[in-house]
């Protein structure tokens, strides 16, 4: 099981093979960090425990692949919104 620590609103960190990986983004950082973990060879079926200040954030530990497959954004009108992850085309 992997452990992701939320740091503030837009930063998350995990340790992989002794190396700390820290992601800061304008949207929820957990999905972005999970996509980075998969790029580095983590099995998408492994579970992730997400914590803030050492306390669990979610009741259920979800998989790296689940988190990597979504984006959570926030705006002034709708608040938090979950959507399927769609990468930007590389040709742009």
Short mmCIF file of the C-alpha atoms (twelve columns), coordinates in Angstrom:
data_MODEL
# 
_entry.id   MODEL 
# 
loop_
_atom_site.group_PDB 
_atom_site.id 
_atom_site.type_symbol 
_atom_site.label_atom_id 
_atom_site.label_alt_id 
_atom_site.label_comp_id 
_atom_site.label_asym_id 
_atom_site.label_seq_id 
_atom_site.Cartn_x 
_atom_site.Cartn_y 
_atom_site.Cartn_z 
_atom_site.pdbx_PDB_model_num 
ATOM 1  C CA . UNK A 1  0.000   0.000  0.000   1 
ATOM 2  C CA . UNK A 2  1.248   3.485  -0.834  1 
ATOM 3  C CA . UNK A 3  0.832   6.508  1.390   1 
ATOM 4  C CA . UNK A 4  0.053   10.014 0.101   1 
ATOM 5  C CA . UNK A 5  0.209   12.965 2.468   1 
ATOM 6  C CA . UNK A 6  -1.770  16.095 1.619   1 
ATOM 7  C CA . UNK A 7  0.146   19.278 2.388   1 
ATOM 8  C CA . UNK A 8  -2.072  22.342 2.169   1 
ATOM 9  C CA . UNK A 9  -4.727  22.536 -0.556  1 
ATOM 10 C CA . UNK A 10 -2.664  21.967 -3.678  1 
ATOM 11 C CA . UNK A 11 0.346   19.833 -2.701  1 
ATOM 12 C CA . UNK A 12 0.704   16.113 -2.069  1 
ATOM 13 C CA . UNK A 13 3.742   13.952 -1.427  1 
ATOM 14 C CA . UNK A 14 4.627   10.259 -1.524  1 
ATOM 15 C CA . UNK A 15 7.823   8.277  -1.086  1 
ATOM 16 C CA . UNK A 16 8.824   5.761  -3.742  1 
ATOM 17 C CA . UNK A 17 12.021  3.712  -3.329  1 
ATOM 18 C CA . UNK A 18 13.320  6.200  -0.765  1 
ATOM 19 C CA . UNK A 19 12.691  9.225  -3.027  1 
ATOM 20 C CA . UNK A 20 10.107  11.836 -2.055  1 
ATOM 21 C CA . UNK A 21 7.839   12.827 -4.911  1 
ATOM 22 C CA . UNK A 22 6.021   16.089 -4.313  1 
ATOM 23 C CA . UNK A 23 3.356   17.502 -6.645  1 
ATOM 24 C CA . UNK A 24 1.868   20.997 -6.511  1 
ATOM 25 C CA . UNK A 25 -0.995  21.810 -8.867  1 
ATOM 26 C CA . UNK A 26 -4.014  24.103 -9.115  1 
ATOM 27 C CA . UNK A 27 -6.394  21.138 -8.897  1 
ATOM 28 C CA . UNK A 28 -6.591  18.232 -6.457  1 
ATOM 29 C CA . UNK A 29 -3.017  16.910 -6.269  1 
ATOM 30 C CA . UNK A 30 -3.817  13.256 -5.454  1 
ATOM 31 C CA . UNK A 31 -4.839  12.210 -9.007  1 
ATOM 32 C CA . UNK A 32 -1.861  14.074 -10.497 1 
ATOM 33 C CA . UNK A 33 0.541   12.375 -8.072  1 
ATOM 34 C CA . UNK A 34 -0.988  8.955  -8.798  1 
ATOM 35 C CA . UNK A 35 -0.424  9.455  -12.536 1 
ATOM 36 C CA . UNK A 36 3.214   10.241 -11.744 1 
ATOM 37 C CA . UNK A 37 3.500   7.108  -9.578  1 
ATOM 38 C CA . UNK A 38 2.189   4.960  -12.448 1 
ATOM 39 C CA . UNK A 39 4.733   6.559  -14.812 1 
ATOM 40 C CA . UNK A 40 7.414   5.487  -12.326 1 
ATOM 41 C CA . UNK A 41 6.266   1.869  -12.351 1 
ATOM 42 C CA . UNK A 42 3.746   1.595  -9.504  1 
ATOM 43 C CA . UNK A 43 1.058   -1.037 -10.104 1 
ATOM 44 C CA . UNK A 44 -2.290  0.747  -10.715 1 
ATOM 45 C CA . UNK A 45 -4.044  -1.955 -8.655  1 
ATOM 46 C CA . UNK A 46 -2.172  -1.079 -5.451  1 
ATOM 47 C CA . UNK A 47 -4.165  0.738  -2.808  1 
ATOM 48 C CA . UNK A 48 -3.380  4.257  -1.603  1 
ATOM 49 C CA . UNK A 49 -3.970  5.691  1.866   1 
ATOM 50 C CA . UNK A 50 -4.461  9.469  1.699   1 
ATOM 51 C CA . UNK A 51 -3.788  11.398 4.920   1 
ATOM 52 C CA . UNK A 52 -3.561  14.983 6.124   1 
ATOM 53 C CA . UNK A 53 -1.461  15.629 9.229   1 
ATOM 54 C CA . UNK A 54 -1.347  11.857 9.754   1 
ATOM 55 C CA . UNK A 55 -5.141  11.450 9.811   1 
ATOM 56 C CA . UNK A 56 -6.972  9.480  7.078   1 
ATOM 57 C CA . UNK A 57 -8.875  11.677 4.627   1 
ATOM 58 C CA . UNK A 58 -11.108 8.942  3.150   1 
ATOM 59 C CA . UNK A 59 -12.841 6.013  4.884   1 
ATOM 60 C CA . UNK A 60 -11.847 3.660  2.056   1 
ATOM 61 C CA . UNK A 61 -8.388  3.287  0.528   1 
ATOM 62 C CA . UNK A 62 -8.771  3.446  -3.263  1 
ATOM 63 C CA . UNK A 63 -6.348  2.202  -5.930  1 
ATOM 64 C CA . UNK A 64 -3.630  4.202  -7.646  1 
ATOM 65 C CA . UNK A 65 -5.426  3.517  -10.952 1 
ATOM 66 C CA . UNK A 66 -8.733  4.889  -9.657  1 
ATOM 67 C CA . UNK A 67 -7.111  8.137  -8.572  1 
ATOM 68 C CA . UNK A 68 -5.089  8.415  -11.786 1 
ATOM 69 C CA . UNK A 69 -8.267  8.084  -13.849 1 
ATOM 70 C CA . UNK A 70 -10.023 11.158 -12.443 1 
ATOM 71 C CA . UNK A 71 -9.521  14.877 -12.060 1 
ATOM 72 C CA . UNK A 72 -11.026 16.927 -9.257  1 
ATOM 73 C CA . UNK A 73 -11.286 20.631 -9.967  1 
ATOM 74 C CA . UNK A 74 -12.845 23.548 -8.151  1 
ATOM 75 C CA . UNK A 75 -14.385 26.747 -9.411  1 
ATOM 76 C CA . UNK A 76 -16.361 29.637 -7.952  1 
ATOM 77 C CA . UNK A 77 -19.717 28.569 -9.375  1 
ATOM 78 C CA . UNK A 78 -19.860 24.783 -8.950  1 
ATOM 79 C CA . UNK A 79 -17.402 24.067 -6.147  1 
ATOM 80 C CA . UNK A 80 -15.652 20.687 -6.387  1 
ATOM 81 C CA . UNK A 81 -16.209 18.693 -9.571  1 
ATOM 82 C CA . UNK A 82 -14.999 15.164 -10.403 1 
ATOM 83 C CA . UNK A 83 -14.454 14.245 -14.049 1 
ATOM 84 C CA . UNK A 84 -12.722 11.519 -16.025 1 
ATOM 85 C CA . UNK A 85 -9.077  12.400 -16.662 1 
ATOM 86 C CA . UNK A 86 -8.331  13.458 -20.236 1 
ATOM 87 C CA . UNK A 87 -4.737  14.403 -21.027 1 
ATOM 88 C CA . UNK A 88 -4.027  17.387 -23.254 1 
ATOM 89 C CA . UNK A 89 -3.098  16.426 -26.818 1 
ATOM 90 C CA . UNK A 90 0.673   16.473 -27.286 1 
ATOM 91 C CA . UNK A 91 0.409   18.346 -30.593 1 
ATOM 92 C CA . UNK A 92 -0.780  21.580 -29.008 1 
# 
